Amino acid sequence: MNTTDERSDDRVPRKARRASGDVGRQVALQFVRIVVALALLATACSADGRTLAVRDGDVIFHTSRSSQSLAIQRATGSRYSHMGLIVHRKGKPFVFEAISTVRLTPLEEWIARGTGHHFVVKRLRDADSLLTPAALEKLRTEARRFAGRPYDLTFGWADDRIYCSELVWKAYDRALDIQLGDLQKVRDFDLSDPAVRAKMRERYGNDIPLDEPVISPAAMFGSPLLVTVAER
């Protein structure tokens, strides 16, 4: 009996098995890399709005790059200085917002306009039961009444000019009798900050309407009627 030959023959399948195992591990590792890459791609697409799962009636917030953003942040104590209402047109998401005029802006473009592309999307609590197709149609109809109105630089409560949070608050209030956040008066905000004082002088001079009703992005962001559904 040639034991050397038998041991040699026995080692061949072991080597083959090791080689096969190495190939299997390499294939599995490559598969994991592909899955991770696809997940990162999906996250990126979602983050810039192309596949973000938003619904009509959602409310979106970001930090504006406008000249008044810092004053709004300091006066309200909030990171967020601009907001809008999500609506869809032909299956594509838009933000209905008050900027120079009240208009629709593609969601992807709206997100890109914010500081650091950061945003938060909030949804009405119990939206599945409250935002029925009929309710959403009423909300969209009420919001459209403000289309084309100029932006209100003095944050008045009349309807002839509209600012961002006023647009969304009035749409929900008048369409569905839902108040997203408590109204405040100008005097309730922190008017002592230098950036705020400078902006107030620019807009009002010495005639500051301290008792004017105001709804701020901060008040709406903190409303217990809204829940966060997306953030980046």
Residue, then its C-alpha position, 0 to 999 in steps of 0.5 A: m500500500n502506497t500511503t504517500d500517494e493516498r495522502s497526496d490524493d486526499r489533499v487535492p479535494r481539500k485544496a479545491r474546497r478551500a479555493s471554492g470557499d475563497v471564491g464564495r467569500q469574494v462573491a459574497l463580499q462583492f454582493v455586500r458592496i453592491v447592496v451598500a452602494l445601492a443603499l447609499l445611492a437611494t439615500a442620496c436620491s431621497a435626500d435631494g427630493r427625487t424619490l422622497a416619500v412626501r404626500d400632499g399636505d406635508v409641511i417642509f422646513h429649511t434654513s433660508r439663505s435670504s437676507q432676513s433669515l438670520a433675523i428670523q432665526r434670532a427673533t424666534g429662537s429657531r434654526y428654521s426660517h422658511m417653510g412651504l406646503i407639499v403638493h404634487r403636479k402630474g406625479k411630481p412633488f412641489v413646494f407651494e411657498a411664499i417667496s417673491t410671490v406665492r408659487l410652486t417650486p420643484l421639491e428638488e430645487w427647493i431643497a437645494r436652495g436651503t442652507g446645507h440642503h438640510f430640511v425637515v418634513k412634517r405631516l399632520r398627526d393622523a393624516d391617514s384619517l384626517l387628510t381624506p381626498a376631499a380634505l386634501e382638495k379643500l386644502r389645495t383649493e384654499a392654498r391656490r387662492f394665494a397664488g401670485r400674491p407678493y411676499d409680505l416683507t412686513f409680516g402683516w396679517a392681511d391677505d393682500r401680501i403673504y409670508c411663508s408660514e402665514l400661507v401654510w397656516k391660513a390654508y390649513d385653518r381656512a380649509l380644515d379648521i386646523q391651526l398648526g401652531d399658536l399665533q403670537k404678536v410681534r412684541d412676543f419675539d426677541l427684538s433685542d438682538p442686533a440682527v433683529r433690530a437692524k431688520m426691524r428698522e429697515r422694514y418699519g422705521n420707528d413705527i413697529p407694529l408690536d401688536e400685529p398677529v404673527i405665525s412663525p415657522a418656529a411655532m408651526f415646527g413645534s406644533p403638536l399636531l405635526v409629526t416628523v416624517a423625513e429629515r436630512 
